[in-house]
Amino acid sequence: MPLPPGTATGLRPGQRNLSINSTGGVLFHGGNLFTHAELQAMRMDGLMTHVCGKSYVRTDQPATPAIRAQSAINSVPRSLHRRVALARQSAAWVYGCAPAPALVSLVTDHRRRTTALPAFSDAVMHQVTLGPCDLRSIGGVEVTSPLRTALDIAIHGQDPWAVVALQNIAASPELRCPLHLVVLSLESSSRIPGKSRALGRLREALRGVS
């Protein structure tokens, strides 16, 4: 099995070098430099760690928010990368506050013309209204802001993980998203389907945040 460019060689039999000094980057997506099968084999050899979809990162590279964002956006065609943003559970996962999603959640502003996702895609797209403060760039990928992400999770999240994700967002000092701001934002919004359930989730999450 070929290794990423720059991988050290000359190891003793049975010895693995997990510190890869690659000139080909740290994040690899199946079908680009290596096939998905090759990346899976390198994961089994301890050279790669699975991140999302068909994306893998070198084992000597931590999965940062930028790495997670770049791996998630690789689940959609490159032509859509600048037209969509990671959202909901995918955004919370990028921030390190939720488990990895089975499908990558994307949003696009309903006022913007966007090509549909291909059939059997590993992502799902939602057309929404996005405000001027609803997006931020992480690793060159647009992701919903912590406040917008928390709002979306309160409304659209699933019970097994939504409340914990909200608590994690509130507990992260880097995100600066106290839940009372999310409650105020939701209470000031009108005609929101599932508003009562969302407020219930937020109140439950608040009880668990010191």
C-alpha positions as CSV (number, residue, x, y, z in Angstrom):
1,M,0.0,0.0,0.0
2,P,1.5,3.4,-1.0
3,L,2.0,5.9,1.8
4,P,1.5,9.6,1.7
5,P,4.4,11.5,0.1
6,G,7.3,12.1,2.5
7,T,6.5,9.2,4.7
8,A,9.7,8.0,6.5
9,T,11.0,4.6,5.5
10,G,13.8,2.3,6.7
11,L,11.9,1.0,9.8
12,R,12.8,-2.2,11.5
13,P,10.5,-5.1,10.8
14,G,7.3,-4.8,12.8
15,Q,7.9,-1.1,13.6
16,R,5.5,1.5,12.4
17,N,6.2,5.2,12.0
18,L,3.0,7.1,12.9
19,S,4.7,10.5,12.7
20,I,4.2,11.2,9.0
21,N,6.0,14.2,7.5
22,S,3.9,14.6,4.4
23,T,4.3,17.2,1.7
24,G,0.9,16.3,0.4
25,G,-1.1,17.9,3.3
26,V,-2.8,16.4,6.4
27,L,-6.3,15.9,5.1
28,F,-7.0,13.3,2.4
29,H,-10.3,12.6,0.6
30,G,-11.1,9.4,-1.2
31,G,-10.8,9.8,-5.0
32,N,-8.2,12.6,-5.0
33,L,-4.6,11.5,-4.2
34,F,-5.7,8.1,-2.9
35,T,-8.8,6.0,-3.4
36,H,-11.2,5.5,-0.5
37,A,-10.1,1.9,-0.2
38,E,-6.5,2.9,0.0
39,L,-7.3,5.4,2.8
40,Q,-9.3,2.7,4.7
41,A,-6.3,0.4,4.4
42,M,-4.0,3.2,5.8
43,R,-6.4,3.7,8.7
44,M,-6.2,0.0,9.5
45,D,-2.4,0.4,9.4
46,G,-2.5,3.2,11.9
47,L,-1.5,5.9,9.4
48,M,-4.8,7.7,9.0
49,T,-7.8,8.5,11.2
50,H,-11.3,8.7,9.8
51,V,-12.9,12.2,10.1
52,C,-16.1,12.3,8.0
53,G,-17.4,10.7,4.9
54,K,-14.5,9.7,2.8
55,S,-12.1,12.1,4.4
56,Y,-9.1,11.0,6.6
57,V,-6.5,12.9,8.5
58,R,-2.9,11.8,9.3
59,T,-2.6,10.3,12.8
60,D,-0.1,12.9,13.8
61,Q,-2.6,15.7,13.1
62,P,-5.4,16.5,15.6
63,A,-8.9,16.8,14.2
64,T,-9.3,20.6,14.6
65,P,-12.5,22.6,13.7
66,A,-10.9,23.5,10.4
67,I,-10.1,19.8,9.6
68,R,-13.7,18.8,10.5
69,A,-15.2,21.6,8.4
70,Q,-13.0,20.8,5.4
71,S,-13.8,17.1,5.6
72,A,-17.5,17.7,5.9
73,I,-17.6,20.0,2.9
74,N,-15.8,17.3,0.8
75,S,-19.1,15.4,1.0
76,V,-20.6,17.7,-1.7
77,P,-19.4,18.6,-5.2
78,R,-16.7,21.3,-5.3
79,S,-19.0,23.5,-7.4
80,L,-21.3,23.9,-4.3
81,H,-18.6,24.6,-1.8
82,R,-19.0,28.4,-2.0
83,R,-22.8,28.3,-2.1
84,V,-23.6,26.3,1.0
85,A,-22.8,26.4,4.7
86,L,-22.4,23.6,7.3
87,A,-25.3,23.8,9.8
88,R,-27.2,22.1,12.5
89,Q,-25.5,18.9,13.9
90,S,-22.7,19.3,11.3
91,A,-21.9,22.8,12.6
92,A,-22.1,21.7,16.2
93,W,-19.7,18.8,15.4
94,V,-17.3,21.2,13.7
95,Y,-17.3,23.2,16.9
96,G,-16.6,20.0,18.9
97,C,-20.0,20.1,20.6
98,A,-21.9,17.2,19.0
99,P,-21.2,13.7,17.6
100,A,-20.4,13.3,13.9
101,P,-23.5,13.4,11.8
102,A,-24.6,10.4,9.6
103,L,-25.4,13.0,6.9
104,V,-23.8,16.3,6.5
105,S,-26.3,19.1,7.1
106,L,-26.1,22.1,4.7
107,V,-28.0,25.4,4.5
108,T,-28.3,27.8,1.6
109,D,-30.1,31.2,1.6
110,H,-33.4,30.8,-0.1
111,R,-32.7,34.0,-2.1
112,R,-29.7,32.3,-3.7
113,R,-29.8,30.1,-6.7
114,T,-28.2,26.8,-5.9
115,T,-27.8,23.6,-7.8
116,A,-29.4,20.6,-6.1
117,L,-27.3,17.9,-4.5
118,P,-26.6,14.8,-6.6
119,A,-28.6,11.6,-6.0
120,F,-27.4,9.4,-3.2
121,S,-25.4,12.3,-1.7
122,D,-23.9,12.0,1.8
123,A,-25.4,15.4,2.6
124,V,-28.8,17.0,3.0
125,M,-29.6,20.7,2.1
126,H,-32.1,23.1,3.6
127,Q,-33.1,26.4,2.1
128,V,-33.4,29.0,4.9
129,T,-33.2,32.7,5.6
130,L,-29.7,33.7,6.6
131,G,-28.9,36.9,8.3
132,P,-25.6,38.9,8.0
133,C,-24.3,37.5,11.3
134,D,-25.4,33.9,10.8
135,L,-22.2,32.6,9.1
136,R,-18.5,32.4,9.9
137,S,-15.6,31.0,8.0
138,I,-13.6,28.1,9.5
139,G,-10.8,26.7,7.5
140,G,-12.1,28.4,4.5
141,V,-15.6,26.7,4.9
142,E,-18.7,28.6,5.8
143,V,-20.3,27.4,9.0
144,T,-23.4,28.7,10.8
145,S,-22.4,30.9,13.8
146,P,-22.6,29.4,17.3
147,L,-25.8,31.4,18.0
148,R,-27.5,30.3,14.7
149,T,-26.2,26.7,15.3
150,A,-27.7,26.6,18.8
151,L,-31.0,28.0,17.5
152,D,-31.2,25.4,14.8
153,I,-30.3,22.6,17.2
154,A,-33.0,23.7,19.6
155,I,-35.6,23.6,16.8
156,H,-34.4,20.8,14.6
157,G,-32.1,18.7,16.7
158,Q,-32.8,15.1,17.8
159,D,-33.5,14.3,21.4
160,P,-30.6,11.8,21.9
161,W,-28.0,14.6,21.4
162,A,-29.6,18.0,21.1
163,V,-29.7,19.1,24.8
164,V,-26.1,17.9,25.4
165,A,-25.0,19.7,22.3
166,L,-26.6,22.9,23.5
167,Q,-24.9,22.5,26.9
168,N,-21.6,22.0,25.2
169,I,-22.0,25.1,23.0
170,A,-22.8,27.2,26.1
171,A,-19.8,25.7,28.0
172,S,-17.3,26.6,25.4
173,P,-15.6,29.9,26.2
174,E,-14.4,30.3,22.6
175,L,-17.9,30.2,21.2
176,R,-19.3,32.9,23.5
177,C,-22.9,31.7,23.2
178,P,-24.7,31.7,26.5
179,L,-28.0,29.9,26.3
180,H,-30.1,32.8,27.6
181,L,-29.2,34.7,24.4
182,V,-30.5,31.8,22.4
183,V,-33.7,31.8,24.4
184,L,-34.2,35.5,23.9
185,S,-33.6,35.2,20.2
186,L,-36.1,32.4,19.9
187,E,-38.7,34.1,22.0
188,S,-38.5,37.2,19.9
189,S,-39.1,35.2,16.7
190,S,-42.6,34.6,15.4
191,R,-44.1,31.8,13.4
192,I,-41.4,29.3,14.3
193,P,-42.6,25.6,13.9
194,G,-41.7,23.7,17.0
195,K,-41.0,26.8,19.1
196,S,-42.4,25.4,22.3
197,R,-40.4,22.2,22.0
198,A,-37.3,24.2,21.2
199,L,-37.8,26.4,24.3
200,G,-38.2,23.3,26.4
201,R,-34.9,21.9,25.1
202,L,-33.2,25.2,25.9
203,R,-34.6,25.3,29.5
204,E,-33.5,21.7,30.0
205,A,-30.1,22.5,28.8
206,L,-29.9,25.6,31.0
207,R,-30.6,23.5,34.1
208,G,-27.5,21.5,33.3
209,V,-25.2,24.5,32.8
210,S,-23.5,25.9,35.9
